[in-house]
Every structure is written in C-alpha cells, then in structure tokens.
Amino acid sequence: MLTVYHHNISVCAQKVRLVLAEKNVPWESRHVDLERGEQLTPEYLRIHPKGFVPAIVHDGNIVIESTLICEYLDDVFPEPPLKPKDHAAIARMRLWPKAVDDGLHFAIGSISHAAAFMPYLKKSMTVEQIEERLKRMPDKGRSARQIELLHRGLDAGFVRDGLKLYDKSIGEMEVALERGPWLFGEQFTLADIALIPYIERLDRLGMARFWEPHRPRVAAWFARMRARPSFATAIEAYAPIGFSDMLKAEGVDLWPQVEKALAS
Ligand SMILES: N[C@@H](CCC(=O)N[C@@H](CS)C(=O)NCC(=O)O)C(=O)O
C-alpha cells in the first residue's frame, strides 16, 4: 500500500508523481491543502516533522524529501530503471537533483512568489493584511524574506540571485544535452525528473525566454518531456490552470525585469 501526501502544484510533489507515472505504480492520494495550512496540523507533522509536502507512506514506512522519495521509489519499483547501471554514472547523474536541492528549489519559490503568488494575494487582500499574516509565520527568517518579496518583488536581492542561478543552470543543461536527448544522454533518468517541474514552472510564469530562442536543446528537451504520458498524468492533470498562469492570462510580461536582474 502506497499513500502519497502531495499538493497539486508543488514542484517537489510533481517529481514524485512523475516517478510513479513512469513506473505505472498505483498509489492513494492525500492532497494536503497548503493554502489552508494543513501541512502544519499535528497529524501531518507526525508524518513530516518539517510540515512540507511531499511525503509517502509505503507499507507502513514513512519517506520524506522528494529526492529521497524518488530514489526510494526507483529502488523499490525497479522497472523501468531511472538510474544508470554503473555506480560512477549514478553519482554523476545525482548532481542534477542535488543542484535542485542546493539552490533551484529555493530560487523557484522566491521567483514564483515575487512574480505571481504575491500579486495574486494582493487581489483579495491589502498589503497591510498580507504583511500581518506573514509576520505570524513561525519561521522568522522566512517571514522576513516573504515580507521583502511582498514589497520588492523581482527586485529583492535573493530573487535576483535565484534568477541568475537559473540562467547558469539552464546554460549547463544546454551543454549536457549535447550528449543525447536527456540530461544523462540516451537514458531518461531521475535527473530529467528532478528538473522538469522547475522548467515547467518558469514556462507557466511566462519566462521561457530563459531558453528560447538561444538554448534550442533545452527547448527540445522540454518538448520531449511534455510529450511523455507521465507529464500529462503527473503534472497537467493536477494543475490544468493555477495562479502561476495568471501572468500569461493577463498578458503581463516580466521579461524586461528579469533581463534587468540578470544584467545587474
Ligand atoms: N526539500 C524538500 C522541500 C519541500 C518543500 O519545500 N515543499 C513545499 C512545496 S514544493 C511545501 O510543502 N511548502 C509548504 C509550506 O511552505 O508551508 C523536498 O524536496 O521535499
């Protein structure tokens, strides 16, 4: 029995759903309502003490942290394998999920909040009300960052750093894709799964110019990824439309601001 605690547009949850879809493993869904703070209930904190999605419970065993969950699922459900065979190659492949955990995850959170989530909240709340709510967050460092996002948007220093990190990482993807259709050559691996939600989110935010038109291999990789049945099952089915699509729908183009941040 496999239960997955997830959220429809969480990038980390998307990775786990992608692995499950690639392996065609049945699972039971527990959607955690992050907007209503369900991740902080005592029941959920018993599963994930940090109050994050995703988490899985497999035959009574709890596994947390999306990268570790993906690895676990690949070990327990080996077909089709999502890792190379050779140990040295596995270590190199793991540099991609590590890059996500070391920086891109933080970056996409900041960029998404600055570009779309904060403007979305501002539609129903005043800046003062949002600030009041953010001040109540238990993690004071995070609270301070969110307040900075609220006021400075894409101009906040750590958002600029996130945009620059993305630019560098997408440049590295373009180079890696010289060797084959996937990040690790001919084989589709956990490296592709680790990155796709983070590229998909940028696309939804209207920031495809990170790779279009000057990084054609990344563009082709993204198109190949979107054509896989797992993309429809694990990503599109859960978020046909979300507030990350708001900018495109409203015709807002943040690219001039992104370009300015990248040049700063
Ligand atoms: N390193 C963790 C990060 C998990 C994480 O940041 N999850 C976000 C959604 S993508 C979350 O649950 N946020 C809830 C919150 O911020 O309260 C992982 O990869 O699983």
The ligand as an ORCA input file, in Angstrom:
! r2SCAN-3c Opt
* xyz 0 1
  N      13.430     19.651      0.282
  C      12.025     19.388      0.344
  C      11.283     20.682      0.079
  C       9.805     20.518      0.288
  C       9.036     21.800      0.052
  O       9.600     22.921      0.058
  N       7.734     21.652     -0.167
  C       6.881     22.794     -0.361
  C       6.037     22.621     -1.621
  S       7.075     22.493     -3.059
  C       5.920     22.872      0.827
  O       5.456     21.868      1.320
  N       5.650     24.070      1.314
  C       4.751     24.212      2.425
  C       4.980     25.484      3.143
  O       5.784     26.262      2.656
  O       4.357     25.692      4.175
  C      11.662     18.298     -0.673
  O      12.318     18.230     -1.720
  O      10.751     17.507     -0.415
*
